Amino acid sequence: MKQPSSKTEEEDKLKWWQLSLLGIAGTIGTGYFLGSGLAISMGGPAVLLAYILAAIGTYVVFDALAQMTAEDPEQGSFRSYAKKAFGNWAGFGSGWVYWFSELLIMGSQLTALSIFSRFWFPPVPMWVFAASYAVVSLLIVFFGNKGFDRVENILAIIKVAAILMFLVIAAVLLTGWIGGSKFSPKVPLGFKALFPSGGIGLWSAFIFAFYAYGGIEVLGIMSYRLKKPEEAPKAGKVMLLGLATVYVLSIGLAVIMVPLSAFNPKESPFVLALSSDHLTFVPHLFNGVLIIAGFSTMTASLYAITSMMITLSQEGDAPKVFSKKWKDKYPFFALCLIAGGLGGAIMMSLWLPGKVYEYITTAAGLMILYNWSFILLSSRKLLKPSLLNGVKRWLGLVLIATAVAGTLFHALSRPGFYISLLIVSLIALSDWIVQHIHNKNGGSVKDHSTDEQSNEYHSLLGGPEFRIKGIRMRKNKV
């Protein structure tokens, strides 16, 4: 692996608390802003427990990846570790599972952005908004819009500010300083109030709690840039403690302020909670913030999967055409493939406008968890045996398996499970074909001819400049 200069390395080194803050800002997205409403409607107020358990499971994955990164920094991160642990087939599978998970996440984000936009324009079909946002995002990545790069830090701050705004205004409404709330606050008490759908409802909602923490595997890539790599687990602890605290506080306030029957997958629970006769502008302001933040996150995800596609192509795990650039500058072919995938999500918005968010979000969450399982299993092979690591690894795998199994027990999440199985089956079949071809040709077919022209996109996954979930970092500045 090519090593950057010592000067560049020193400029890019991070303190552990910077990584924590980046993680908090980068992980929060539409899976939290909208997906929490779906989780609440399925699991009731007890879904707070699911978010706490999901935080524990997420930390276990981050901790394993951070330890592997500290011992052996690799630009390919989890994909490289899977390859070292189990062979070429695992590197292929891990890379494509991640690629599809991010593609599905983008589809979920497109749907969420469309739902937020219909808050203002109810008659407009969802697919119209989805297509519009997809085209704009693809154009930004195609032309490498530097103006958008400069404001990404601001957009990340907006996401955090939106949550703080919700917490403050919700507290003001609850204390009665401002009246006219649309709903009467009520603390859910008793088993029936906390578990309206029983244990099965909570179990089914578990996947959406995990989905709210999606993106942690990319943060593991950043941990090798710490001034003290051994502090990566501490950064993960603080980050996830911060995320869990924010999630539990905000969702807890929402379930107090809004009756369970009002929660639905078509409105953000936080917009519902802020409805007030005296604050009519607040839901509109909050909705606008959600659109800005969600679009930022989606576009950053698009950069990431463009980079992954180029890497897969160069290493012979995808057709070589996807690593080539039109006029030696524009990643036209890789984006065409991605545009096709997004087109599928848009068509689902047209065919299934009432259920598409649930289906795509479930499938995206499951693909994330499949990749996390790869990470945990790779750590078993690559890290030194340890009783504590073994216990944490099994705990993480059990929590992941529990969330995956829970999707089978609810009509809204079950189709997403089958979609994820179909994708994994296609990846497995493609993996077998590619490995058969590699073995027949006597080994790897990595194409080095496009290494230099793809540096811009490789940097998004671990180079001197790094982009993650709507955040751009340079020279130790957050």
DRENDO-1510 file (C-alpha; in Angstrom, 1 decimal, always signed):
<recs>
REC; n; res; u; v; w
REC; 1; MET; +0.0; +0.0; +0.0 .
REC; 2; LYS; +1.4; +3.4; -0.9 .
REC; 3; GLN; +2.2; +5.4; +2.1 .
REC; 4; PRO; +1.5; +9.2; +2.2 .
REC; 5; SER; +4.3; +11.6; +3.1 .
REC; 6; SER; +5.0; +12.2; +6.8 .
REC; 7; LYS; +3.9; +15.8; +6.4 .
REC; 8; THR; +0.6; +14.8; +4.9 .
REC; 9; GLU; +0.1; +12.2; +7.6 .
REC; 10; GLU; +0.8; +14.7; +10.4 .
REC; 11; GLU; -1.7; +17.2; +8.9 .
REC; 12; ASP; -4.4; +14.7; +8.7 .
REC; 13; LYS; -4.1; +13.2; +12.2 .
REC; 14; LEU; -7.1; +13.4; +14.4 .
REC; 15; LYS; -7.7; +13.5; +18.1 .
REC; 16; TRP; -10.1; +10.9; +19.5 .
REC; 17; TRP; -12.8; +13.5; +20.3 .
REC; 18; GLN; -12.7; +14.8; +16.7 .
REC; 19; LEU; -13.5; +11.3; +15.5 .
REC; 20; SER; -16.3; +11.0; +18.0 .
REC; 21; LEU; -17.9; +14.3; +16.8 .
REC; 22; LEU; -17.5; +13.3; +13.2 .
REC; 23; GLY; -19.2; +10.0; +13.9 .
REC; 24; ILE; -22.2; +11.6; +15.7 .
REC; 25; ALA; -22.7; +14.1; +12.9 .
REC; 26; GLY; -22.0; +11.6; +10.1 .
REC; 27; THR; -24.2; +8.8; +11.3 .
REC; 28; ILE; -27.4; +10.8; +11.9 .
REC; 29; GLY; -29.5; +10.7; +8.8 .
REC; 30; THR; -33.0; +10.0; +7.5 .
REC; 31; GLY; -32.9; +6.6; +9.1 .
REC; 32; TYR; -33.2; +8.5; +12.4 .
REC; 33; PHE; -35.3; +11.5; +11.3 .
REC; 34; LEU; -37.9; +9.3; +9.5 .
REC; 35; GLY; -37.1; +5.7; +10.3 .
REC; 36; SER; -37.7; +6.3; +14.0 .
REC; 37; GLY; -41.4; +6.9; +13.3 .
REC; 38; LEU; -41.6; +3.5; +11.6 .
REC; 39; ALA; -39.9; +1.9; +14.6 .
REC; 40; ILE; -42.2; +3.6; +17.1 .
REC; 41; SER; -45.3; +2.6; +15.2 .
REC; 42; MET; -44.2; -1.0; +15.1 .
REC; 43; GLY; -42.7; -1.4; +18.6 .
REC; 44; GLY; -44.3; +1.3; +20.7 .
REC; 45; PRO; -42.5; +3.4; +23.3 .
REC; 46; ALA; -40.5; +0.3; +24.3 .
REC; 47; VAL; -38.5; +0.8; +21.1 .
REC; 48; LEU; -36.2; +2.9; +23.2 .
REC; 49; LEU; -34.8; -0.4; +24.5 .
REC; 50; ALA; -34.1; -1.4; +20.9 .
REC; 51; TYR; -32.1; +1.7; +20.3 .
REC; 52; ILE; -30.0; +1.1; +23.4 .
REC; 53; LEU; -29.3; -2.6; +22.4 .
REC; 54; ALA; -28.5; -1.5; +18.8 .
REC; 55; ALA; -26.0; +1.0; +20.2 .
REC; 56; ILE; -24.3; -1.9; +22.1 .
REC; 57; GLY; -24.2; -4.1; +19.0 .
REC; 58; THR; -22.9; -1.2; +16.9 .
REC; 59; TYR; -20.1; -0.5; +19.4 .
REC; 60; VAL; -19.0; -4.1; +19.2 .
REC; 61; VAL; -18.7; -3.9; +15.4 .
REC; 62; PHE; -16.8; -0.6; +15.6 .
REC; 63; ASP; -14.5; -1.9; +18.3 .
REC; 64; ALA; -13.6; -4.9; +16.2 .
REC; 65; LEU; -12.9; -2.8; +13.1 .
REC; 66; ALA; -11.0; -0.2; +15.1 .
REC; 67; GLN; -8.7; -2.9; +16.6 .
REC; 68; MET; -8.0; -4.4; +13.1 .
REC; 69; THR; -7.3; -1.0; +11.7 .
REC; 70; ALA; -4.9; -0.1; +14.6 .
REC; 71; GLU; -3.0; -3.3; +14.1 .
REC; 72; ASP; -2.9; -3.2; +10.3 .
REC; 73; PRO; -4.2; +0.0; +8.5 .
REC; 74; GLU; -5.7; -0.9; +5.1 .
REC; 75; GLN; -7.2; +1.5; +2.6 .
REC; 76; GLY; -9.9; -1.1; +1.8 .
REC; 77; SER; -10.7; -1.5; +5.5 .
REC; 78; PHE; -13.4; -4.1; +6.2 .
REC; 79; ARG; -13.2; -5.4; +2.6 .
REC; 80; SER; -9.4; -6.0; +2.9 .
REC; 81; TYR; -9.8; -7.7; +6.3 .
REC; 82; ALA; -12.4; -10.0; +5.0 .
REC; 83; LYS; -10.1; -10.9; +2.1 .
REC; 84; LYS; -7.2; -11.6; +4.4 .
REC; 85; ALA; -9.3; -13.7; +6.8 .
REC; 86; PHE; -11.2; -15.8; +4.3 .
REC; 87; GLY; -9.8; -15.3; +0.8 .
REC; 88; ASN; -10.7; -13.5; -2.4 .
REC; 89; TRP; -14.3; -14.7; -2.3 .
REC; 90; ALA; -14.9; -12.8; +1.0 .
REC; 91; GLY; -13.3; -9.6; -0.3 .
REC; 92; PHE; -15.6; -9.8; -3.3 .
REC; 93; GLY; -18.7; -10.5; -1.2 .
REC; 94; SER; -17.9; -7.9; +1.4 .
REC; 95; GLY; -17.3; -5.2; -1.2 .
REC; 96; TRP; -20.5; -5.9; -3.1 .
REC; 97; VAL; -22.6; -6.3; +0.0 .
REC; 98; TYR; -21.4; -2.9; +1.1 .
REC; 99; TRP; -22.0; -1.4; -2.3 .
REC; 100; PHE; -25.6; -2.7; -2.4 .
REC; 101; SER; -26.2; -1.6; +1.2 .
REC; 102; GLU; -25.2; +1.9; +0.3 .
REC; 103; LEU; -27.3; +1.8; -2.9 .
REC; 104; LEU; -30.3; +0.7; -0.9 .
REC; 105; ILE; -29.6; +3.4; +1.7 .
REC; 106; MET; -29.6; +6.0; -1.1 .
REC; 107; GLY; -32.9; +4.6; -2.3 .
REC; 108; SER; -34.3; +4.9; +1.3 .
REC; 109; GLN; -32.9; +8.4; +1.5 .
REC; 110; LEU; -34.5; +9.4; -1.8 .
REC; 111; THR; -37.8; +8.0; -0.6 .
REC; 112; ALA; -37.5; +9.9; +2.7 .
REC; 113; LEU; -36.6; +13.1; +0.9 .
REC; 114; SER; -39.7; +12.6; -1.3 .
REC; 115; ILE; -41.9; +12.1; +1.8 .
REC; 116; PHE; -40.5; +15.3; +3.4 .
REC; 117; SER; -41.1; +17.2; +0.2 .
REC; 118; ARG; -44.7; +16.1; +0.1 .
REC; 119; PHE; -45.2; +17.8; +3.4 .
REC; 120; TRP; -45.4; +20.9; +1.4 .
REC; 121; PHE; -46.7; +19.5; -1.9 .
REC; 122; PRO; -49.1; +16.6; -1.1 .
REC; 123; PRO; -50.5; +16.1; -4.6 .
REC; 124; VAL; -47.1; +15.6; -6.3 .
REC; 125; PRO; -46.3; +11.9; -6.8 .
REC; 126; MET; -43.3; +10.6; -4.8 .
REC; 127; TRP; -41.4; +9.4; -7.9 .
REC; 128; VAL; -41.3; +13.0; -9.2 .
REC; 129; PHE; -39.4; +14.2; -6.2 .
REC; 130; ALA; -37.2; +11.0; -6.0 .
REC; 131; ALA; -36.2; +11.4; -9.7 .
REC; 132; SER; -35.4; +15.1; -9.2 .
REC; 133; TYR; -33.2; +14.6; -6.2 .
REC; 134; ALA; -31.4; +11.6; -7.8 .
REC; 135; VAL; -30.6; +13.7; -11.0 .
REC; 136; VAL; -29.2; +16.6; -9.0 .
REC; 137; SER; -27.1; +14.3; -6.8 .
REC; 138; LEU; -25.7; +12.4; -9.8 .
REC; 139; LEU; -24.8; +15.7; -11.5 .
REC; 140; ILE; -23.0; +16.9; -8.4 .
REC; 141; VAL; -20.9; +13.8; -8.2 .
REC; 142; PHE; -20.4; +13.7; -12.0 .
REC; 143; PHE; -18.9; +17.2; -12.2 .
REC; 144; GLY; -17.2; +17.0; -8.8 .
REC; 145; ASN; -18.9; +20.2; -7.6 .
REC; 146; LYS; -16.4; +21.9; -5.3 .
REC; 147; GLY; -18.9; +24.4; -4.1 .
REC; 148; PHE; -20.9; +21.6; -2.5 .
REC; 149; ASP; -17.7; +20.3; -0.9 .
REC; 150; ARG; -17.2; +23.6; +0.9 .
REC; 151; VAL; -20.6; +23.6; +2.6 .
REC; 152; GLU; -20.7; +20.0; +3.7 .
REC; 153; ASN; -19.4; +20.7; +7.1 .
REC; 154; ILE; -22.1; +23.3; +7.5 .
REC; 155; LEU; -24.7; +20.8; +6.4 .
REC; 156; ALA; -23.4; +18.3; +9.0 .
REC; 157; ILE; -23.7; +20.9; +11.7 .
REC; 158; ILE; -27.3; +21.6; +10.5 .
REC; 159; LYS; -28.2; +18.0; +11.3 .
REC; 160; VAL; -27.0; +18.3; +14.9 .
REC; 161; ALA; -28.5; +21.7; +15.3 .
REC; 162; ALA; -31.9; +20.3; +14.1 .
REC; 163; ILE; -31.9; +17.8; +16.9 .
REC; 164; LEU; -30.9; +20.4; +19.5 .
REC; 165; MET; -33.6; +22.6; +18.2 .
REC; 166; PHE; -36.1; +19.8; +18.6 .
REC; 167; LEU; -35.0; +19.1; +22.2 .
REC; 168; VAL; -35.3; +22.7; +23.2 .
REC; 169; ILE; -38.7; +23.4; +21.6 .
REC; 170; ALA; -40.1; +20.1; +22.8 .
REC; 171; ALA; -39.0; +21.0; +26.4 .
REC; 172; VAL; -40.7; +24.4; +26.0 .
REC; 173; LEU; -43.9; +22.9; +24.8 .
REC; 174; LEU; -43.9; +20.3; +27.6 .
REC; 175; THR; -43.4; +22.9; +30.3 .
REC; 176; GLY; -46.3; +24.9; +29.0 .
REC; 177; TRP; -44.3; +28.0; +28.2 .
REC; 178; ILE; -45.9; +27.9; +24.8 .
REC; 179; GLY; -49.3; +26.5; +24.4 .
REC; 180; GLY; -51.4; +25.3; +21.5 .
REC; 181; SER; -49.8; +21.9; +21.0 .
REC; 182; LYS; -51.6; +19.7; +18.5 .
REC; 183; PHE; -51.4; +16.7; +20.9 .
REC; 184; SER; -51.8; +16.4; +24.6 .
REC; 185; PRO; -48.6; +15.1; +26.3 .
REC; 186; LYS; -49.0; +11.8; +28.0 .
REC; 187; VAL; -46.3; +9.5; +29.6 .
REC; 188; PRO; -46.9; +5.9; +28.6 .
REC; 189; LEU; -47.3; +3.8; +31.7 .
REC; 190; GLY; -48.0; +0.1; +32.1 .
REC; 191; PHE; -47.0; -2.9; +30.0 .
REC; 192; LYS; -49.8; -2.4; +27.4 .
REC; 193; ALA; -48.8; +1.2; +26.9 .
REC; 194; LEU; -45.1; +0.5; +26.6 .
REC; 195; PHE; -45.5; -2.7; +24.5 .
REC; 196; PRO; -48.7; -2.1; +22.5 .
REC; 197; SER; -47.8; -4.8; +20.0 .
REC; 198; GLY; -46.1; -7.1; +22.5 .
REC; 199; GLY; -42.6; -8.5; +22.3 .
REC; 200; ILE; -43.0; -9.3; +18.5 .
REC; 201; GLY; -43.6; -5.7; +17.7 .
REC; 202; LEU; -40.5; -4.6; +19.5 .
REC; 203; TRP; -38.5; -7.5; +17.9 .
REC; 204; SER; -39.7; -6.4; +14.4 .
REC; 205; ALA; -38.7; -2.8; +15.1 .
REC; 206; PHE; -35.2; -3.8; +16.1 .
REC; 207; ILE; -33.9; -3.6; +12.5 .
REC; 208; PHE; -34.8; +0.1; +12.3 .
REC; 209; ALA; -33.0; +0.9; +15.5 .
REC; 210; PHE; -29.8; -0.7; +14.0 .
REC; 211; TYR; -30.4; +1.2; +10.7 .
REC; 212; ALA; -30.2; +4.5; +12.6 .
REC; 213; TYR; -26.5; +3.7; +13.5 .
REC; 214; GLY; -25.6; +2.7; +9.9 .
REC; 215; GLY; -22.3; +4.1; +8.7 .
REC; 216; ILE; -20.1; +3.0; +11.6 .
REC; 217; GLU; -18.2; +0.6; +9.3 .
REC; 218; VAL; -16.9; +3.6; +7.4 .
REC; 219; LEU; -15.7; +5.3; +10.6 .
REC; 220; GLY; -13.5; +2.4; +11.2 .
REC; 221; ILE; -11.6; +3.4; +8.1 .
REC; 222; MET; -10.9; +6.8; +9.7 .
REC; 223; SER; -9.6; +5.4; +13.0 .
REC; 224; TYR; -6.1; +4.8; +11.5 .
REC; 225; ARG; -5.8; +8.6; +11.1 .
REC; 226; LEU; -5.9; +9.1; +14.9 .
REC; 227; LYS; -2.8; +10.6; +16.5 .
REC; 228; LYS; -3.0; +7.6; +18.9 .
REC; 229; PRO; -4.7; +4.7; +17.0 .
REC; 230; GLU; -5.1; +2.9; +20.3 .
REC; 231; GLU; -7.7; +5.5; +21.3 .
REC; 232; ALA; -10.1; +4.4; +18.6 .
REC; 233; PRO; -12.2; +2.2; +21.0 .
REC; 234; LYS; -12.5; +5.3; +23.3 .
REC; 235; ALA; -13.7; +7.4; +20.4 .
REC; 236; GLY; -16.3; +4.8; +19.5 .
REC; 237; LYS; -17.6; +4.6; +23.1 .
REC; 238; VAL; -18.0; +8.3; +23.3 .
REC; 239; MET; -19.6; +8.5; +19.9 .
REC; 240; LEU; -22.1; +5.8; +20.5 .
REC; 241; LEU; -22.9; +7.0; +24.0 .
REC; 242; GLY; -23.6; +10.4; +22.4 .
REC; 243; LEU; -25.8; +8.9; +19.7 .
REC; 244; ALA; -27.7; +6.7; +22.0 .
REC; 245; THR; -28.3; +9.6; +24.4 .
REC; 246; VAL; -29.6; +11.8; +21.6 .
REC; 247; TYR; -31.8; +9.1; +20.1 .
REC; 248; VAL; -33.3; +8.0; +23.5 .
REC; 249; LEU; -33.9; +11.6; +24.6 .
REC; 250; SER; -35.5; +12.8; +21.3 .
REC; 251; ILE; -37.6; +9.7; +20.7 .
REC; 252; GLY; -38.6; +9.6; +24.4 .
REC; 253; LEU; -39.9; +13.2; +24.1 .
REC; 254; ALA; -41.7; +12.3; +20.8 .
REC; 255; VAL; -43.6; +9.3; +22.4 .
REC; 256; ILE; -44.7; +11.6; +25.3 .
REC; 257; MET; -45.9; +14.4; +23.0 .
REC; 258; VAL; -47.6; +12.3; +20.3 .
REC; 259; PRO; -50.1; +9.5; +20.7 .
REC; 260; LEU; -49.0; +6.2; +19.3 .
REC; 261; SER; -51.8; +6.1; +16.7 .
REC; 262; ALA; -50.4; +9.3; +15.1 .
REC; 263; PHE; -47.0; +7.9; +14.3 .
REC; 264; ASN; -46.6; +6.7; +10.7 .
REC; 265; PRO; -43.9; +6.1; +8.1 .
REC; 266; LYS; -45.0; +9.1; +6.1 .
REC; 267; GLU; -44.2; +11.8; +8.6 .
REC; 268; SER; -41.2; +12.5; +10.8 .
REC; 269; PRO; -42.1; +12.0; +14.4 .
REC; 270; PHE; -40.3; +15.2; +15.3 .
REC; 271; VAL; -42.3; +17.3; +12.9 .
REC; 272; LEU; -45.5; +15.8; +14.5 .
REC; 273; ALA; -44.2; +16.5; +18.0 .
REC; 274; LEU; -43.5; +20.2; +17.2 .
REC; 275; SER; -47.0; +20.9; +15.8 .
REC; 276; SER; -48.4; +23.9; +17.7 .
REC; 277; ASP; -50.9; +26.6; +17.0 .
REC; 278; HIS; -48.4; +29.2; +18.2 .
REC; 279; LEU; -45.4; +27.7; +16.4 .
REC; 280; THR; -46.8; +27.0; +12.9 .
REC; 281; PHE; -43.6; +27.9; +11.2 .
REC; 282; VAL; -41.5; +25.4; +13.3 .
REC; 283; PRO; -42.6; +22.2; +11.5 .
REC; 284; HIS; -41.9; +23.9; +8.2 .
REC; 285; LEU; -38.5; +25.0; +9.3 .
REC; 286; PHE; -37.6; +21.6; +10.7 .
REC; 287; ASN; -38.8; +19.9; +7.5 .
REC; 288; GLY; -36.6; +22.1; +5.4 .
REC; 289; VAL; -33.6; +21.2; +7.6 .
REC; 290; LEU; -34.4; +17.5; +7.2 .
REC; 291; ILE; -34.4; +17.8; +3.4 .
REC; 292; ILE; -31.0; +19.7; +3.4 .
REC; 293; ALA; -29.4; +17.2; +5.8 .
REC; 294; GLY; -30.8; +14.2; +4.0 .
REC; 295; PHE; -29.7; +15.4; +0.6 .
REC; 296; SER; -26.2; +16.0; +2.0 .
REC; 297; THR; -26.0; +12.5; +3.4 .
REC; 298; MET; -27.3; +10.9; +0.2 .
REC; 299; THR; -24.8; +12.7; -2.0 .
REC; 300; ALA; -21.9; +11.8; +0.3 .
REC; 301; SER; -23.1; +8.1; +0.0 .
REC; 302; LEU; -23.1; +8.5; -3.7 .
REC; 303; TYR; -19.4; +9.6; -3.6 .
REC; 304; ALA; -18.6; +6.6; -1.4 .
REC; 305; ILE; -20.2; +3.9; -3.6 .
REC; 306; THR; -18.7; +5.5; -6.7 .
REC; 307; SER; -15.3; +5.0; -5.1 .
REC; 308; MET; -16.1; +1.4; -4.1 .
REC; 309; MET; -17.2; +0.6; -7.7 .
REC; 310; ILE; -14.0; +2.0; -9.1 .
REC; 311; THR; -12.0; -0.1; -6.6 .
REC; 312; LEU; -14.0; -3.3; -7.3 .
REC; 313; SER; -13.4; -2.8; -11.0 .
REC; 314; GLN; -9.7; -2.2; -10.7 .
REC; 315; GLU; -9.2; -5.3; -8.6 .
REC; 316; GLY; -11.1; -7.5; -11.0 .
REC; 317; ASP; -14.2; -7.9; -8.9 .
REC; 318; ALA; -16.4; -5.8; -11.3 .
REC; 319; PRO; -16.2; -5.2; -15.1 .
REC; 320; LYS; -13.2; -3.0; -16.0 .
REC; 321; VAL; -15.4; -0.5; -17.8 .
REC; 322; PHE; -16.6; +0.8; -14.4 .
REC; 323; SER; -13.1; +2.0; -13.5 .
REC; 324; LYS; -12.7; +4.0; -16.7 .
REC; 325; LYS; -13.5; +7.7; -16.9 .
REC; 326; TRP; -15.1; +9.6; -19.7 .
REC; 327; LYS; -12.5; +12.1; -21.1 .
REC; 328; ASP; -10.2; +10.9; -18.3 .
REC; 329; LYS; -12.1; +13.0; -15.8 .
REC; 330; TYR; -15.7; +12.0; -15.3 .
REC; 331; PRO; -16.8; +8.6; -13.7 .
REC; 332; PHE; -19.5; +8.2; -16.3 .
REC; 333; PHE; -19.7; +4.4; -16.5 .
REC; 334; ALA; -19.7; +3.9; -12.7 .
REC; 335; LEU; -22.4; +6.5; -12.3 .
REC; 336; CYS; -24.5; +4.9; -15.1 .
REC; 337; LEU; -24.6; +1.7; -13.1 .
REC; 338; ILE; -25.5; +3.5; -9.9 .
REC; 339; ALA; -28.2; +5.5; -11.8 .
REC; 340; GLY; -29.7; +2.3; -12.9 .
REC; 341; GLY; -30.0; +1.1; -9.3 .
REC; 342; LEU; -31.5; +4.4; -8.2 .
REC; 343; GLY; -33.9; +4.1; -11.1 .
REC; 344; GLY; -35.1; +0.9; -9.6 .
REC; 345; ALA; -35.9; +2.7; -6.3 .
REC; 346; ILE; -37.7; +5.4; -8.2 .
REC; 347; MET; -39.8; +2.8; -10.1 .
REC; 348; MET; -40.7; +1.3; -6.7 .
REC; 349; SER; -41.8; +4.8; -5.6 .
REC; 350; LEU; -44.1; +4.8; -8.6 .
REC; 351; TRP; -45.4; +1.2; -8.3 .
REC; 352; LEU; -45.6; +1.0; -4.5 .
REC; 353; PRO; -46.0; +4.6; -3.2 .
REC; 354; GLY; -47.5; +3.4; +0.1 .
REC; 355; LYS; -44.8; +0.8; +1.1 .
REC; 356; VAL; -41.6; +1.6; -0.7 .
REC; 357; TYR; -39.9; +3.3; +2.3 .
REC; 358; GLU; -40.5; +0.3; +4.6 .
REC; 359; TYR; -39.3; -2.2; +2.0 .
REC; 360; ILE; -36.2; -0.4; +1.0 .
REC; 361; THR; -35.2; +0.7; +4.5 .
REC; 362; THR; -35.6; -2.9; +5.8 .
REC; 363; ALA; -33.5; -4.3; +3.0 .
REC; 364; ALA; -30.8; -1.6; +3.5 .
REC; 365; GLY; -30.7; -2.2; +7.2 .
REC; 366; LEU; -30.3; -5.9; +6.6 .
REC; 367; MET; -27.5; -5.4; +4.1 .
REC; 368; ILE; -25.6; -3.3; +6.6 .
REC; 369; LEU; -25.9; -6.0; +9.2 .
REC; 370; TYR; -24.7; -8.7; +6.8 .
REC; 371; ASN; -21.6; -6.6; +6.3 .
REC; 372; TRP; -21.2; -6.1; +10.0 .
REC; 373; SER; -21.3; -9.8; +10.4 .
REC; 374; PHE; -18.4; -10.0; +7.9 .
REC; 375; ILE; -16.4; -7.6; +10.1 .
REC; 376; LEU; -17.0; -9.6; +13.3 .
REC; 377; LEU; -16.1; -12.9; +11.7 .
REC; 378; SER; -13.0; -11.4; +10.1 .
REC; 379; SER; -11.9; -10.1; +13.5 .
REC; 380; ARG; -12.0; -13.6; +14.9 .
REC; 381; LYS; -9.4; -14.6; +12.4 .
REC; 382; LEU; -7.2; -11.6; +12.4 .
REC; 383; LEU; -7.1; -10.4; +16.1 .
REC; 384; LYS; -5.3; -12.1; +18.9 .
REC; 385; PRO; -7.5; -14.5; +20.8 .
REC; 386; SER; -9.0; -12.8; +23.9 .
REC; 387; LEU; -11.9; -13.8; +26.2 .
REC; 388; LEU; -13.3; -10.3; +26.3 .
REC; 389; ASN; -13.1; -9.9; +22.5 .
REC; 390; GLY; -14.7; -13.3; +22.1 .
REC; 391; VAL; -17.6; -12.4; +24.4 .
REC; 392; LYS; -18.2; -9.1; +22.6 .
REC; 393; ARG; -18.0; -10.7; +19.2 .
REC; 394; TRP; -20.7; -13.3; +20.2 .
REC; 395; LEU; -22.8; -10.6; +21.8 .
REC; 396; GLY; -22.7; -8.6; +18.5 .
REC; 397; LEU; -23.5; -11.6; +16.4 .
REC; 398; VAL; -26.5; -12.5; +18.6 .
REC; 399; LEU; -27.9; -9.0; +18.5 .
REC; 400; ILE; -27.4; -8.8; +14.7 .
REC; 401; ALA; -29.1; -12.2; +14.2 .
REC; 402; THR; -32.0; -11.1; +16.5 .
REC; 403; ALA; -32.6; -8.0; +14.4 .
REC; 404; VAL; -32.4; -10.0; +11.1 .
REC; 405; ALA; -34.8; -12.6; +12.4 .
REC; 406; GLY; -37.3; -10.0; +13.7 .
REC; 407; THR; -38.0; -8.8; +10.1 .
REC; 408; LEU; -39.8; -12.0; +9.4 .
REC; 409; PHE; -42.6; -11.3; +11.9 .
REC; 410; HIS; -44.1; -8.1; +10.5 .
REC; 411; ALA; -45.8; -7.6; +7.1 .
REC; 412; LEU; -44.0; -4.3; +6.6 .
REC; 413; SER; -40.5; -5.6; +7.0 .
REC; 414; ARG; -40.8; -9.1; +5.6 .
REC; 415; PRO; -40.6; -8.1; +1.9 .
REC; 416; GLY; -37.4; -6.2; +2.7 .
REC; 417; PHE; -35.9; -9.5; +4.1 .
REC; 418; TYR; -36.7; -11.3; +0.9 .
REC; 419; ILE; -35.2; -8.5; -1.2 .
REC; 420; SER; -32.0; -8.7; +0.8 .
REC; 421; LEU; -31.8; -12.5; +0.4 .
REC; 422; LEU; -32.3; -12.1; -3.4 .
REC; 423; ILE; -29.4; -9.6; -3.5 .
REC; 424; VAL; -27.1; -11.8; -1.4 .
REC; 425; SER; -27.9; -14.7; -3.6 .
REC; 426; LEU; -27.0; -12.8; -6.7 .
REC; 427; ILE; -23.8; -11.6; -5.1 .
REC; 428; ALA; -22.9; -15.2; -4.1 .
REC; 429; LEU; -23.6; -16.5; -7.7 .
REC; 430; SER; -21.5; -13.7; -9.2 .
REC; 431; ASP; -18.8; -14.3; -6.6 .
REC; 432; TRP; -18.6; -18.0; -7.6 .
REC; 433; ILE; -18.3; -17.1; -11.3 .
REC; 434; VAL; -15.6; -14.4; -10.7 .
REC; 435; GLN; -13.5; -16.7; -8.5 .
REC; 436; HIS; -13.9; -19.5; -11.0 .
REC; 437; ILE; -12.6; -17.1; -13.7 .
REC; 438; HIS; -9.7; -15.9; -11.5 .
REC; 439; ASN; -8.6; -19.4; -10.7 .
REC; 440; LYS; -8.8; -20.4; -14.3 .
REC; 441; ASN; -6.6; -17.4; -15.3 .
REC; 442; GLY; -4.1; -18.2; -12.5 .
REC; 443; GLY; -4.9; -15.3; -10.0 .
REC; 444; SER; -5.9; -11.7; -9.6 .
REC; 445; VAL; -6.6; -9.5; -12.6 .
REC; 446; LYS; -6.1; -6.1; -10.9 .
REC; 447; ASP; -6.0; -3.3; -13.4 .
REC; 448; HIS; -3.4; -0.7; -12.4 .
REC; 449; SER; -4.0; +1.5; -15.5 .
REC; 450; THR; -6.7; +3.6; -13.8 .
REC; 451; ASP; -5.1; +4.0; -10.4 .
REC; 452; GLU; -4.0; +7.5; -11.0 .
REC; 453; GLN; -7.2; +8.8; -12.6 .
REC; 454; SER; -9.3; +7.5; -9.7 .
REC; 455; ASN; -7.4; +9.1; -6.9 .
REC; 456; GLU; -10.1; +11.6; -6.3 .
REC; 457; TYR; -12.6; +8.8; -5.5 .
REC; 458; HIS; -10.2; +6.6; -3.6 .
REC; 459; SER; -9.5; +9.5; -1.3 .
REC; 460; LEU; -13.1; +9.3; -0.2 .
REC; 461; LEU; -12.5; +6.0; +1.5 .
REC; 462; GLY; -9.3; +6.7; +3.4 .
REC; 463; GLY; -6.9; +9.0; +1.6 .
REC; 464; PRO; -5.5; +12.4; +2.7 .
REC; 465; GLU; -9.0; +13.9; +2.0 .
REC; 466; PHE; -11.8; +11.9; +3.4 .
REC; 467; ARG; -15.5; +12.2; +2.9 .
REC; 468; ILE; -18.1; +10.4; +5.0 .
REC; 469; LYS; -21.8; +10.8; +5.3 .
REC; 470; GLY; -21.9; +14.5; +4.4 .
REC; 471; ILE; -18.7; +15.6; +6.1 .
REC; 472; ARG; -15.4; +16.7; +4.6 .
REC; 473; MET; -12.3; +16.8; +6.7 .
REC; 474; ARG; -8.9; +18.4; +6.0 .
REC; 475; LYS; -6.0; +19.3; +8.1 .
REC; 476; ASN; -7.5; +18.3; +11.4 .
REC; 477; LYS; -10.5; +20.6; +10.9 .
REC; 478; VAL; -14.0; +19.3; +11.5 .
</recs>
